[in-house]
Amino acid sequence: MDGDTGVTRVELRDGRTVSVDRLGPGDAAALGKAISEADRETLYRRFCGAPPRVTPRLLAYLTELDFERRYALVARDDTGEGVAIARYEATQEEGVAEIAVVVLPGWRRAGLASALVRMLGEAALRHGFDRFTATYLADNRPVAELLEEAGARQVIASGIANASVSLTLEPPRESREG
């Protein structure tokens, strides 16, 4: 993404492409539908339990962003349907933002989450953040693997994992290795 605006085309490992753009108020209805229709496992993993009730207030909170302290991207397939959302939100700790990523089942394991996290990291660095944190269910292997790939430190207690990763402009490990 050029700076903070514009649509970016991303080619995934399996050859499919997505368009990535900022999430905005115009996405509220589709986001509400996606939350309402998502499979139980995805919702449980994303919210570490039962999902919140979808209300106009929740959708406004999720889609009305300042794109500095609260930032979100949406990936869309070639038909314009949303297939993933990645977001960060500033924490109380200076320079630290919490990150969350949701990818529809049919789009997982293709590099989409990794691409979105890299894009979020670039935006976060531009806005003064130097570290991401994430909280997730410890048995959520895809998230654990994504964070391990990014070099995160992970601490697990009572089935909940907390991870922290320093942001850098260096390429991910797999690119450096060869």
N, C-alpha and C positions, 0 to 999 in steps of 0.2 A: 504494500500500500504506500503510495507516494505521500509522505507527510502524514496527516491525519484524515485526509478525505480521499474519496474516489473508490472505485471498485477495482479489485485485484482478481485476476484469474489465477487459479492454482491448479496445477496438474498433480494428481495423486499417483501413488506407486502403481496402481492398477490401470492407469491410463485415463480414468474419468477426470473430469474437470469440475471445479466449483467456482462460483463468483463469491468473493468475500467483500463485505461492506459493513459499515457501522450499523448497529441495531438502533432503531429509532421508534418513535411513537406510532408510525405507520405499520410497524410490525406487531403491535399489541394483540390484535385479533388472532393472527396466525400463531403467536406465542401461546396465547390462552388455549387455543385449540390443541396445540402440540402438547401442552402440559396435561390437558384433560384426556387426551387420547394415547398418551405414552404408555408403554408397557410397564407393569408394576415393578419389575426388576430395575429398569432404568430410573424410575422415580425414586425407588427406595435407595438406590446407590447415590443418586444425585443429592437427595435431601437427608441422607443418613437416617431414614425413617419415613414416616408418612409425609407426603408433599403438602405444601400449604394449599388452602382453598383458593381457587382462582377467582379473584375479584377485580373490579376496575381499579381499585387502589393498588393492588399488587402489580397489575400489569403496567400501571403508570410508573410505579417505582422501578420496575425492571426495564422499562423502555425510555424513560425520560432521564437522560444521562448528561453529565457535563463534559465528558470525554477528556477529562484530566484525572480527577479522583475516582470517578466511576466511568468505566469504559467497557463497551461490549461490541463484539463482532458477530455477524451472522454469515454462515456459508449457505449458498443456495445452489441447487442442481440446475441443469439446463432448462428445466421448466419453470424455474423461479421459486420452487418450493424450498423452504428452509430445511437443512439437513444437520446443522450443528450450530451451537452458540458457544462462544467463549467470552468470559468477562473477568474483569478485575475490579476490586473495590478497595479503596484505601482503608487501612486499619488505624487504630489509635497510635500505633508506633510509627515514628517518622521514617519515610522512605520504604515502607512495607505495604504491600497490597495483597489481599486474599484473591486467589484465582479459582475459577470454576469452569469446567468444560462439559458439555453434553453433546454427544454425537449419536444420531439414530443408528440402530443396530446394523442396517444394511450398508453403512458408510464407515464402519469401524475397521481397524487393521489396514487402512490404506494410506496412513500418514496425515490424515486430516487434522486430528487433534494436535499432533506435533507442529504442523504448519500454523495452526491458529495460536498455539502457545508462543511460537516464535514471533508472530505478528504482534501479539499482546505485549510480549517482552520488549520489543522495539518501541512500541507506543509508551509503555511504562517508563522506559529509560528517558525518553524525550520529556516526560512529565515529572521527572525527579525521583522516581522509585528505583531502588537498587536490589530489592528482594521480593519474591513472591512466597506466600504461604498457602497451604491447602490442608483442609481437613476432610477425611473420607473414611469409609469403612475399610478396615485393615485387609479384608478378604477381596477387595476390589483390585484384582491383579492388573487389569489394563491401566488403571490410574497409577498404580505403584510403578509399573514399567515405564510409563510416560515420564513420571517424575525422576525415576532412576536415570533414564536417558538424558534428562536435563541436568543431572548431577545433584539432585536434591538429597538433603539429610532427612531421614524419616525416623520418627519416634512413635512406637505403638504402645497404647495402654488401654485396657478394657475393650479391645476390639475396634478402637478408633485410632486412625493414623493421623499424625500431624507431620507435615513436611515443610521444609524451607529450602529455597533455592536462590542463590545469588544470581542476579541478572548480569549478562555480559553480551558483548557484541560478537563474541567468538562463535564459530560454527558449532553445531551440535557434535557430540562425540563421534557418531557414525561417519560424519563428513571428514573429521580429522584423521580417523583411522585408516582411511584409504579409499 
